[in-house]
């Protein structure tokens, strides 16, 4: 579980857009860059090299 206060201050390290928490996948999603940053041991890994690109289907699901 990520601290809600931490989620309020985190932003995408690339474009500085707000990020969204995907509790099921344990990832932080940047819709603008279509990247998913992993969360390991309750710590967000906000490194571009560690992020994965999300598919259009995933993007559409997050946009709802």
Short mmCIF file of the C-alpha atoms (twelve columns), coordinates in Angstrom:
data_MODEL
# 
_entry.id   MODEL 
# 
loop_
_atom_site.group_PDB 
_atom_site.id 
_atom_site.type_symbol 
_atom_site.label_atom_id 
_atom_site.label_alt_id 
_atom_site.label_comp_id 
_atom_site.label_asym_id 
_atom_site.label_seq_id 
_atom_site.Cartn_x 
_atom_site.Cartn_y 
_atom_site.Cartn_z 
_atom_site.pdbx_PDB_model_num 
ATOM 1  C CA . UNK A 1  0.000   0.000  0.000   1 
ATOM 2  C CA . UNK A 2  1.293   3.419  -0.971  1 
ATOM 3  C CA . UNK A 3  0.829   6.350  1.388   1 
ATOM 4  C CA . UNK A 4  -1.864  8.644  -0.091  1 
ATOM 5  C CA . UNK A 5  0.189   11.701 0.894   1 
ATOM 6  C CA . UNK A 6  3.062   10.396 -1.237  1 
ATOM 7  C CA . UNK A 7  0.729   9.931  -4.204  1 
ATOM 8  C CA . UNK A 8  -0.339  13.565 -3.886  1 
ATOM 9  C CA . UNK A 9  3.208   14.838 -4.391  1 
ATOM 10 C CA . UNK A 10 4.559   12.367 -6.950  1 
ATOM 11 C CA . UNK A 11 4.660   13.300 -10.627 1 
ATOM 12 C CA . UNK A 12 6.063   11.699 -13.731 1 
ATOM 13 C CA . UNK A 13 9.839   12.248 -13.701 1 
ATOM 14 C CA . UNK A 14 9.847   12.740 -17.474 1 
ATOM 15 C CA . UNK A 15 6.993   15.148 -18.213 1 
ATOM 16 C CA . UNK A 16 5.956   16.174 -14.676 1 
ATOM 17 C CA . UNK A 17 2.328   15.148 -15.324 1 
ATOM 18 C CA . UNK A 18 0.181   13.724 -12.546 1 
ATOM 19 C CA . UNK A 19 0.425   9.993  -12.055 1 
ATOM 20 C CA . UNK A 20 -2.309  7.514  -11.264 1 
ATOM 21 C CA . UNK A 21 -2.074  4.564  -8.921  1 
ATOM 22 C CA . UNK A 22 -3.016  1.144  -10.283 1 
ATOM 23 C CA . UNK A 23 -3.514  -0.820 -7.087  1 
ATOM 24 C CA . UNK A 24 -4.060  -4.143 -8.867  1 
ATOM 25 C CA . UNK A 25 -0.822  -4.018 -10.874 1 
ATOM 26 C CA . UNK A 26 1.109   -2.107 -8.188  1 
ATOM 27 C CA . UNK A 27 2.206   0.517  -10.697 1 
ATOM 28 C CA . UNK A 28 2.094   4.263  -11.071 1 
ATOM 29 C CA . UNK A 29 0.767   5.284  -14.467 1 
ATOM 30 C CA . UNK A 30 1.678   8.370  -16.476 1 
ATOM 31 C CA . UNK A 31 -1.058  8.758  -19.080 1 
ATOM 32 C CA . UNK A 32 0.807   11.501 -20.943 1 
ATOM 33 C CA . UNK A 33 3.878   9.336  -21.634 1 
ATOM 34 C CA . UNK A 34 2.011   6.007  -21.569 1 
ATOM 35 C CA . UNK A 35 4.437   4.630  -18.980 1 
ATOM 36 C CA . UNK A 36 3.903   2.410  -15.948 1 
ATOM 37 C CA . UNK A 37 6.391   2.768  -13.111 1 
ATOM 38 C CA . UNK A 38 6.699   -0.251 -10.778 1 
ATOM 39 C CA . UNK A 39 6.196   -0.225 -7.038  1 
ATOM 40 C CA . UNK A 40 8.545   -2.553 -5.179  1 
ATOM 41 C CA . UNK A 41 8.261   -3.161 -1.444  1 
ATOM 42 C CA . UNK A 42 5.908   -0.154 -1.192  1 
ATOM 43 C CA . UNK A 43 8.516   2.108  -2.831  1 
ATOM 44 C CA . UNK A 44 7.787   3.721  -6.215  1 
ATOM 45 C CA . UNK A 45 10.605  3.180  -8.710  1 
ATOM 46 C CA . UNK A 46 10.375  6.406  -10.704 1 
ATOM 47 C CA . UNK A 47 13.144  5.677  -13.200 1 
ATOM 48 C CA . UNK A 48 12.519  5.790  -16.946 1 
ATOM 49 C CA . UNK A 49 14.677  2.692  -17.455 1 
ATOM 50 C CA . UNK A 50 12.480  0.725  -15.037 1 
ATOM 51 C CA . UNK A 51 9.166   1.841  -16.551 1 
ATOM 52 C CA . UNK A 52 7.249   -0.165 -19.098 1 
ATOM 53 C CA . UNK A 53 5.241   1.218  -22.000 1 
ATOM 54 C CA . UNK A 54 1.523   0.620  -21.665 1 
ATOM 55 C CA . UNK A 55 -0.535  -0.622 -24.590 1 
ATOM 56 C CA . UNK A 56 -3.361  1.327  -26.191 1 
ATOM 57 C CA . UNK A 57 -5.832  -1.065 -24.545 1 
ATOM 58 C CA . UNK A 58 -4.356  -0.343 -21.113 1 
ATOM 59 C CA . UNK A 59 -4.343  3.378  -21.851 1 
ATOM 60 C CA . UNK A 60 -8.016  3.283  -22.797 1 
ATOM 61 C CA . UNK A 61 -8.834  1.396  -19.598 1 
ATOM 62 C CA . UNK A 62 -7.080  4.050  -17.472 1 
ATOM 63 C CA . UNK A 63 -8.810  6.884  -19.306 1 
ATOM 64 C CA . UNK A 64 -12.226 5.669  -18.098 1 
# 
